């Protein structure tokens, strides 16, 4: 069976790759095909995450065992076959290519082609320029801060209400009837 995956980025609007790969290929083969399709250095650490419907990360399939003391199973790309974890069209994955900044690609299984096979993966669609594999961390932080400031500027006083005090809005009725325990 052949899997056809679509890969997009939240950093670059017109970026898209589609990779056709044999269902019996390893995640390492898939990772290498992705790196080749975008021109990334394959000597960098990265991971796949199987996702729930809302892109929430579930199982991690990593390049190397980092020796975690976790009781969870460790799945290595080299030893893990795509078809062991991917079954249905619509299956989602996240491919983290930059651990320092958690930058990643969003991947979805668009189609399966039963009865076919591929010796090597094929990039069948390549649109747009991939985001840079590495970013200057200070520039990245500045960009995040700018986005946060822009989002905060969009929230005006209508969101929070007026800052002006209006005595008519204060309901003092019933306030006089309350008793307070000053001993607290």
CORTA-V995765 format. One record per pair of residues at least 12 apart in sequence whose C-alpha atoms are under 8 Angstrom apart, sorted by sequence separation. I is the first residue (numbers start at 1). J is the second residue. If there is no record, write none. Layout:
i=(I	I)
j=(J	J)
This chain:
i=(6	7	48	49	62	64	94	95	5	6	47	48	61	62	63	64	93	94	4	5	19	47	48	60	61	62	63	92	93	4	5	19	47	60	61	62	63	92	93	4	46	47	61	92	3	4	46	91	92	2	3	45	90	91	2	3	45	61	89	90	2	3	17	89	90	1	2	88	89	90	1	89	1	89	27	28	98	97	98	101	55	57	55	53	55	51	52	51	50	51	50	51	49	50	48	49	48	49	48	49	47	48	28	29	46	47	27	28	46	47	26	27	46	26	27	28	45	46	26	27	44	45	46	26	27	45	26	27	25	26	24	25	23	24	25	23	24	23	37	33	33	37	33	30	38	29	38	40	23	9	10	22	9	10	22	8	9	21	22	7	8	22	7	8	21	22	7	21	6	7	20	21	5	6	19	20	5	6	19	20	5	6	19	20	4	5	18	19	3	4	5	17	18	19	3	4	17	18	3	4	17	18	3	16	17	2	3	16	17	1	2	15	16	1	2	15	16	1	2	14	15	1	2	14	15	1	2	14	15	1	2	12	12	12	11	9	9)
j=(18	19	60	61	74	76	106	107	18	19	60	61	74	75	76	77	106	107	18	19	33	61	62	74	75	76	77	106	107	19	20	34	62	75	76	77	78	107	108	20	62	63	77	108	20	21	63	108	109	20	21	63	108	109	21	22	64	80	108	109	22	23	37	109	110	22	23	109	110	111	23	111	24	112	61	63	133	133	134	137	92	94	93	92	94	91	92	92	92	93	93	94	93	94	93	94	94	95	95	96	95	96	77	78	95	96	77	78	96	97	77	78	97	78	79	80	97	98	79	80	97	98	99	80	81	99	81	82	81	82	81	82	81	82	83	82	83	83	123	121	122	126	123	121	129	121	130	133	117	104	105	117	105	106	118	105	106	118	119	105	106	120	106	107	120	121	107	121	107	108	121	122	107	108	121	122	108	109	122	123	109	110	123	124	109	110	123	124	109	110	111	123	124	125	110	111	124	125	111	112	125	126	112	125	126	112	113	126	127	112	113	126	127	113	114	127	128	114	115	127	128	115	116	128	129	116	117	129	130	117	118	129	130	131	131	130	131)
